[in-house]
Amino acid sequence: MDAKKLIALVVIVFLGFWMFTDPASLADTSKSAASGGWDLTTEAFSGVIDFVGAMD
């Protein structure tokens, strides 16, 4: 088994264990990570729009 498959398996097992032992905490963490990812995406697009607008 190569390293990528082993790491993926370990992550899946860890998330499964976390889901069964503390699902509320996993849900809160997932929600905050998704919110942070969305904020990062909107900031990146705003930066690109500002950059393109400044080129005029």
PyMOL commands that place a pseudoatom at each C-alpha (Angstrom):
pseudoatom trace, name=CA, resn=MET, resi=1, chain=A, elem=C, hetatm=0, pos=[0.000, 0.000, 0.000]
pseudoatom trace, name=CA, resn=ASP, resi=2, chain=A, elem=C, hetatm=0, pos=[1.489, 3.322, -0.995]
pseudoatom trace, name=CA, resn=ALA, resi=3, chain=A, elem=C, hetatm=0, pos=[1.708, 6.350, 1.294]
pseudoatom trace, name=CA, resn=LYS, resi=4, chain=A, elem=C, hetatm=0, pos=[-1.181, 8.301, -0.266]
pseudoatom trace, name=CA, resn=LYS, resi=5, chain=A, elem=C, hetatm=0, pos=[-3.635, 5.458, 0.276]
pseudoatom trace, name=CA, resn=LEU, resi=6, chain=A, elem=C, hetatm=0, pos=[-2.391, 4.911, 3.820]
pseudoatom trace, name=CA, resn=ILE, resi=7, chain=A, elem=C, hetatm=0, pos=[-2.766, 8.593, 4.718]
pseudoatom trace, name=CA, resn=ALA, resi=8, chain=A, elem=C, hetatm=0, pos=[-6.261, 8.692, 3.183]
pseudoatom trace, name=CA, resn=LEU, resi=9, chain=A, elem=C, hetatm=0, pos=[-7.236, 5.593, 5.166]
pseudoatom trace, name=CA, resn=VAL, resi=10, chain=A, elem=C, hetatm=0, pos=[-5.916, 7.072, 8.423]
pseudoatom trace, name=CA, resn=VAL, resi=11, chain=A, elem=C, hetatm=0, pos=[-7.831, 10.331, 7.809]
pseudoatom trace, name=CA, resn=ILE, resi=12, chain=A, elem=C, hetatm=0, pos=[-11.056, 8.441, 7.053]
pseudoatom trace, name=CA, resn=VAL, resi=13, chain=A, elem=C, hetatm=0, pos=[-10.703, 6.295, 10.166]
pseudoatom trace, name=CA, resn=PHE, resi=14, chain=A, elem=C, hetatm=0, pos=[-9.968, 9.374, 12.288]
pseudoatom trace, name=CA, resn=LEU, resi=15, chain=A, elem=C, hetatm=0, pos=[-12.999, 11.265, 10.944]
pseudoatom trace, name=CA, resn=GLY, resi=16, chain=A, elem=C, hetatm=0, pos=[-15.195, 8.217, 11.456]
pseudoatom trace, name=CA, resn=PHE, resi=17, chain=A, elem=C, hetatm=0, pos=[-13.992, 7.844, 15.034]
pseudoatom trace, name=CA, resn=TRP, resi=18, chain=A, elem=C, hetatm=0, pos=[-14.557, 11.556, 15.665]
pseudoatom trace, name=CA, resn=MET, resi=19, chain=A, elem=C, hetatm=0, pos=[-18.036, 11.370, 14.138]
pseudoatom trace, name=CA, resn=PHE, resi=20, chain=A, elem=C, hetatm=0, pos=[-19.098, 8.525, 16.438]
pseudoatom trace, name=CA, resn=THR, resi=21, chain=A, elem=C, hetatm=0, pos=[-17.488, 9.868, 19.615]
pseudoatom trace, name=CA, resn=ASP, resi=22, chain=A, elem=C, hetatm=0, pos=[-18.330, 13.601, 19.356]
pseudoatom trace, name=CA, resn=PRO, resi=23, chain=A, elem=C, hetatm=0, pos=[-20.581, 14.439, 16.395]
pseudoatom trace, name=CA, resn=ALA, resi=24, chain=A, elem=C, hetatm=0, pos=[-21.504, 17.928, 17.652]
pseudoatom trace, name=CA, resn=SER, resi=25, chain=A, elem=C, hetatm=0, pos=[-17.863, 18.989, 17.788]
pseudoatom trace, name=CA, resn=LEU, resi=26, chain=A, elem=C, hetatm=0, pos=[-17.224, 17.599, 14.305]
pseudoatom trace, name=CA, resn=ALA, resi=27, chain=A, elem=C, hetatm=0, pos=[-20.231, 19.512, 12.973]
pseudoatom trace, name=CA, resn=ASP, resi=28, chain=A, elem=C, hetatm=0, pos=[-19.062, 22.760, 14.597]
pseudoatom trace, name=CA, resn=THR, resi=29, chain=A, elem=C, hetatm=0, pos=[-15.552, 22.312, 13.226]
pseudoatom trace, name=CA, resn=SER, resi=30, chain=A, elem=C, hetatm=0, pos=[-16.866, 21.543, 9.743]
pseudoatom trace, name=CA, resn=LYS, resi=31, chain=A, elem=C, hetatm=0, pos=[-19.132, 24.590, 9.823]
pseudoatom trace, name=CA, resn=SER, resi=32, chain=A, elem=C, hetatm=0, pos=[-16.343, 26.931, 10.883]
pseudoatom trace, name=CA, resn=ALA, resi=33, chain=A, elem=C, hetatm=0, pos=[-13.942, 25.468, 8.296]
pseudoatom trace, name=CA, resn=ALA, resi=34, chain=A, elem=C, hetatm=0, pos=[-16.490, 25.914, 5.521]
pseudoatom trace, name=CA, resn=SER, resi=35, chain=A, elem=C, hetatm=0, pos=[-17.163, 29.479, 6.633]
pseudoatom trace, name=CA, resn=GLY, resi=36, chain=A, elem=C, hetatm=0, pos=[-13.445, 30.250, 6.694]
pseudoatom trace, name=CA, resn=GLY, resi=37, chain=A, elem=C, hetatm=0, pos=[-13.005, 28.728, 3.241]
pseudoatom trace, name=CA, resn=TRP, resi=38, chain=A, elem=C, hetatm=0, pos=[-15.847, 30.832, 1.865]
pseudoatom trace, name=CA, resn=ASP, resi=39, chain=A, elem=C, hetatm=0, pos=[-14.384, 33.991, 3.417]
pseudoatom trace, name=CA, resn=LEU, resi=40, chain=A, elem=C, hetatm=0, pos=[-10.984, 33.207, 1.884]
pseudoatom trace, name=CA, resn=THR, resi=41, chain=A, elem=C, hetatm=0, pos=[-12.575, 32.622, -1.524]
pseudoatom trace, name=CA, resn=THR, resi=42, chain=A, elem=C, hetatm=0, pos=[-14.506, 35.901, -1.459]
pseudoatom trace, name=CA, resn=GLU, resi=43, chain=A, elem=C, hetatm=0, pos=[-11.395, 37.820, -0.408]
pseudoatom trace, name=CA, resn=ALA, resi=44, chain=A, elem=C, hetatm=0, pos=[-9.391, 36.241, -3.241]
pseudoatom trace, name=CA, resn=PHE, resi=45, chain=A, elem=C, hetatm=0, pos=[-12.013, 37.160, -5.842]
pseudoatom trace, name=CA, resn=SER, resi=46, chain=A, elem=C, hetatm=0, pos=[-12.267, 40.684, -4.446]
pseudoatom trace, name=CA, resn=GLY, resi=47, chain=A, elem=C, hetatm=0, pos=[-8.510, 41.012, -4.772]
pseudoatom trace, name=CA, resn=VAL, resi=48, chain=A, elem=C, hetatm=0, pos=[-8.594, 39.833, -8.387]
pseudoatom trace, name=CA, resn=ILE, resi=49, chain=A, elem=C, hetatm=0, pos=[-11.433, 42.247, -9.195]
pseudoatom trace, name=CA, resn=ASP, resi=50, chain=A, elem=C, hetatm=0, pos=[-9.532, 45.140, -7.575]
pseudoatom trace, name=CA, resn=PHE, resi=51, chain=A, elem=C, hetatm=0, pos=[-6.357, 44.206, -9.465]
pseudoatom trace, name=CA, resn=VAL, resi=52, chain=A, elem=C, hetatm=0, pos=[-8.122, 44.007, -12.822]
pseudoatom trace, name=CA, resn=GLY, resi=53, chain=A, elem=C, hetatm=0, pos=[-9.956, 47.265, -12.084]
pseudoatom trace, name=CA, resn=ALA, resi=54, chain=A, elem=C, hetatm=0, pos=[-6.678, 49.003, -11.285]
pseudoatom trace, name=CA, resn=MET, resi=55, chain=A, elem=C, hetatm=0, pos=[-5.209, 48.013, -14.655]
pseudoatom trace, name=CA, resn=ASP, resi=56, chain=A, elem=C, hetatm=0, pos=[-7.486, 50.463, -16.515]
for i in range(1, 56): cmd.bond("trace and resi %d" % i, "trace and resi %d" % (i + 1))
show_as sticks, trace
zoom trace
